[in-house]
Amino acid sequence: MKLQGNRIRGPVYVLGDNIDTDLIIPAHFLNLVPTIPDEYRKLGSHAMAGLPDSYPPFVTPGTDQAPYPIMIAGSNFGCGSSREHAPIALGAAGVQAVVAQTYARIFFRNAVATGELYPLESADRLCDVFKTGDEAEIDMAASTVRHRGTGIVYRLRDLGAVKPVIEAGGLFGYARSTGMIGGKGPAA
Amino acid sequence: MSATITEKILGKAAGRSKVDPGDNIWVEVDVLLTHDVCGPGTIGVFQREFGAKARVWNREKVVIIPDHYIYTKDEKAHRNVDTLRTFVREQGLPHFYDPGTPRYKGVCHVALPEEGHVRPGEVIFGTDSHTCTHGALGAFATGIGNTDAGFIMGTGKLLIKVPETRRFVLNKTLPKGVSAKDVILRIIGDIGVDGATYQAMEFTGDAIAAMDVEERMTICNMAIEAGGKSGIIAPDDKTLAWVKARTKQPFVPVTGDPDAAVTASHTYDASTFEPCVACPHLPSNYATARSKRDIRIDRAYIGSCTGGKLGDFMMAARILKGHTVKVPTFIVPATAQVAEGLLRETIDGRNLVEIFAEAGCEDVAPASCAACLGGPVDTIGRTSGKEVVVSTTNRNFIGRMGSKDAPIYLASPMTAAASAIAGHIADPRDYL
């Protein structure tokens, strides 16, 4: 994904551990095909629809957008299914980055491969520090996230081998940039 | 230069003499599996990136098995199967198991090996997290998303990280009334739902050797529920005989070196395993079935890639025979072949369909994923209220079988059957 100024700023939505793909996008919405533009937007409108009703609404009711560009969670975020609809639903709803302690493997990979959002890892357990609605600012260049209320800056883990893939816009961009596949890909 | 079975398979697929955990390598793909839920999106990615007229890299290696939303009135679900049909026709793909035709199979992870598409030593990617099932036959197999699958469709390759191996050694013999599902639920209970994240879970030992191929599939199927990238069991004579009965395609089995280094090793005495459940809402919430006798149930569900194979129904039928269920009990064979087996296999002269009917179970449902993952509202067995379910499926997340308010207890086919008779969670050894 392309960022303006290498920063992501805005209110956060906070969740705990083991946020599974059925919570992120329940299976009865998997009849939507992400590569069809109208259905991509519909997936966004149903992001986090699997959460119990005790949670604050994630997507603004009546819209297909969430007011939270950043999601903060505990460990094993995205566990469960290989449904790429999960990072896509979050991305379509306007999430630009998830900051979790750890990820389930397939969700992480799908986030990287699609370029829908940055799956960032924090050294600290930030879901105990942030509350839903708090303002945060991620500095991608410095690998930090700042709590704009307290001013405290938290470190993000190095993305390692997947960084060039994310920076290339996903798997296809990376494969083209390294000469693995030819062609220019779809028109932007 | 010793290596695990996983490292050897991936090294071979990468054309390298040796690979190490953590290496990022391009591997050649032997089989790409997709279905009705992720196939249309995969095709969308493939055509977006390679062009509307692009051809798949190898028609023989793409296998499309619709299975998720088959018996529903949902219009988009039908449109999605039509998208697959159009693509199959345009591309001339030979391995398509079309709903509504005699070719239709049902659940992809049971159909894929049944139809001979799983061979030891090969590399399999599928757009479904339970693709790890196929490690039971000594293949490297893992789940991927649509983008990765679209990439494979065009290139036949994928960039992957070589996983570390976490080994599970099961010595001795499982007690009566205990099956593969109890083994994997206890292991997940011990290491947690992220206990094997990014790792290959390798299963070995006397109890694994004693298991038939289907039971081994049950074990590898749930590797993903511990975060595993794959589950794998080295092929033995049983594996080779099973595979050769289903394919004429040549293959080269791969085994690991006994002295290969692994990241961790867990040794179990299989005789200590007990019938168990995973309590809501994580597969790692292990409890013995006996300790949960106070949990009253409203429904039992026997089906899915995890617990809907012929052997699973044989185990359930042995418990149910001569008893009457107290709660609605759903019988959902994974594939059409399993459904045929229910009519063919007998216990004391009664076939399994008769046994289930005489026990008061619901009519045998047509083969598909059905309510394992909820699905469209008209899906057979889908929860809609506060039903407490004992299920032979693989996930008990909130809302997994439809309703957010319906708690799910994962169990073996024997425990599910015993619980259906009792009306509460029950230990199947009380009915053996």
Interface residues (C-beta under 8 A of the other chain):
Chain A: N18 D20 D22 L23 P26 A27 H28 L30 N31 L32 V33 P34 T35 I36 G50 P52 D53 S75 N76 C79 G80 S81 S82 R83 E84 H85 P87 T102 A104 R105 I106 R109 N110 A113 T114 A161 G170 L171 F172 A175 M180 I181 G183 G185 P186
Chain B: N24 W26 V37 C38 P40 G41 G44 V45 R48 E49 F50 G51 H68 Y69 D74 K76 A77 N80 T83 G126 T127 D128 S129 T131 G143 I144 G145 N146 T147 D148 F151 G154 T155 K157 L159 K161 V193 D194 T197 Y198 I224 G227 K229 L282 L373 G374 G375 P376 V377 R395 F397 I398 G399 R400 G402 K404
